[in-house]
Amino acid sequence: MAAADPVRVLIVEDNRVFREALELLLALRTDLNVVGSVGGGEEALPACREHNPHVALMDYRLPGLDGVETTRMLREECPSVAVVALTASANNEEMTALEQAGAVRCLTKDQDLDSIVAAIHEAAATVGT
């Protein structure tokens, strides 16, 4: 990935209001390109294949497949995608499970946008490594 290219982001978040707000905020940035946005784990893999993101922003609590299962699946089926977990209430055990499943970073949803963007860029830098 060239440094000047925007980071391609897939959002996997079941809370529609939060997902849409995140889409809008990230879309205002020239260094990011939200290429897809889905509400559940089952939709993540087809969206990954279709949109070829650099980074997936992954919620922990999802209907059906949870964030750990979805992260593991994405890392197996789309190994060029880095996962940043973004969750409201995961405890340390859940954060560890996300990291063991392949998440590069685990953040809480109450972190400021600059921290989330920085994590996306850090994760994108790991793509292909």
SULFEN-V165403 format. One record per residue. N is the residue number from 1. RES is the residue in three letters. D_CENTER is the distance of its C-alpha to the mean C-alpha in Angstrom with 1 decimal. Layout:
N|RES|D_CENTER, N|RES|D_CENTER
This chain:
1|MET|17.4, 2|ALA|20.0, 3|ALA|19.6, 4|ALA|20.5, 5|ASP|18.0, 6|PRO|15.2, 7|VAL|11.7, 8|ARG|10.3, 9|VAL|7.0, 10|LEU|6.0, 11|ILE|5.4, 12|VAL|6.3, 13|GLU|8.7, 14|ASP|12.4, 15|ASN|14.0, 16|ARG|15.1, 17|VAL|16.5, 18|PHE|13.5, 19|ARG|11.2, 20|GLU|14.1, 21|ALA|14.7, 22|LEU|11.3, 23|GLU|11.8, 24|LEU|15.3, 25|LEU|14.7, 26|LEU|12.3, 27|ALA|14.8, 28|LEU|17.5, 29|ARG|16.4, 30|THR|18.0, 31|ASP|15.7, 32|LEU|12.6, 33|ASN|12.6, 34|VAL|10.5, 35|VAL|11.6, 36|GLY|10.5, 37|SER|9.8, 38|VAL|10.7, 39|GLY|12.1, 40|GLY|12.1, 41|GLY|11.3, 42|GLU|14.3, 43|GLU|13.1, 44|ALA|9.9, 45|LEU|12.1, 46|PRO|14.5, 47|ALA|12.0, 48|CYS|10.7, 49|ARG|14.4, 50|GLU|15.4, 51|HIS|13.2, 52|ASN|12.6, 53|PRO|9.4, 54|HIS|9.3, 55|VAL|5.6, 56|ALA|2.7, 57|LEU|1.3, 58|MET|3.9, 59|ASP|7.4, 60|TYR|10.2, 61|ARG|12.9, 62|LEU|12.8, 63|PRO|16.0, 64|GLY|17.2, 65|LEU|14.8, 66|ASP|13.1, 67|GLY|9.8, 68|VAL|11.8, 69|GLU|13.4, 70|THR|10.5, 71|THR|8.8, 72|ARG|12.4, 73|MET|13.0, 74|LEU|10.3, 75|ARG|11.6, 76|GLU|15.1, 77|GLU|15.0, 78|CYS|12.8, 79|PRO|13.5, 80|SER|12.8, 81|VAL|9.0, 82|ALA|7.5, 83|VAL|4.9, 84|VAL|4.5, 85|ALA|5.8, 86|LEU|7.1, 87|THR|10.3, 88|ALA|13.8, 89|SER|16.1, 90|ALA|15.1, 91|ASN|18.1, 92|ASN|18.5, 93|GLU|19.1, 94|GLU|15.8, 95|MET|13.9, 96|THR|16.1, 97|ALA|15.3, 98|LEU|11.6, 99|GLU|12.6, 100|GLN|15.3, 101|ALA|13.1, 102|GLY|11.4, 103|ALA|8.6, 104|VAL|9.6, 105|ARG|9.4, 106|CYS|9.7, 107|LEU|10.3, 108|THR|12.2, 109|LYS|12.0, 110|ASP|15.4, 111|GLN|14.6, 112|ASP|15.7, 113|LEU|13.8, 114|ASP|15.2, 115|SER|13.6, 116|ILE|10.1, 117|VAL|11.0, 118|ALA|12.7, 119|ALA|9.9, 120|ILE|7.9, 121|HIS|11.4, 122|GLU|12.2, 123|ALA|9.4, 124|ALA|10.6, 125|ALA|14.0, 126|THR|13.5, 127|VAL|12.9, 128|GLY|16.2, 129|THR|17.4
